[in-house]
């Protein structure tokens, strides 16, 4: 039972996850109300956090349109925004398969 409590607390304890000035995306709840749209993005943004409010809420401002401000968003509905440059550098990791090894060459070893 103690392990279950630790897992629950770890999953739900996100009180002060974001700092002021961080770029985030916000979950798009209006997408569920539209007919169709199954392939629409689930997250909108990016936004910049302009203020930390009480009880895990944040104030946001759009990066694209500075007049687009959101006064109060729960931190559970936000996640960090990573630019496409960051994502492409993560994909180019040094972990790749060595195709010259005898296990991958398709040739059988002589017996």
Phi, psi and omega in degrees: 000326179294323179294322179296320178295319179297319179294319179296314181297320179295323181286325187257355181268089181229040188300306185237067185274331187247146178257158177297133182095351180287147176269130182224165169242153185245140178296136182265097181281336180292339180299328180289336182276341181280147176283135183075214177071023182298329182262005177294154179296144180275344184236142178239153179143197014274158176235159174249134178285122181259337180201146171265127178255182183285157173058037175080017178261153182227156172254136186237156172224136182293141176288320184285324185226106185294342178277350179273098181243142175244121188287323189209115179227134177290136181298337178291342181258017179238154168213160183297144176263128176243130181290166181295333177294320180294319181293321181291328178289331177288328181286333182271050180282160182286359181277105177218163182276140177272105185280351180272358179287152183294340181286336183251001187279341180088353179268142178275147180278144181289139178245000000 
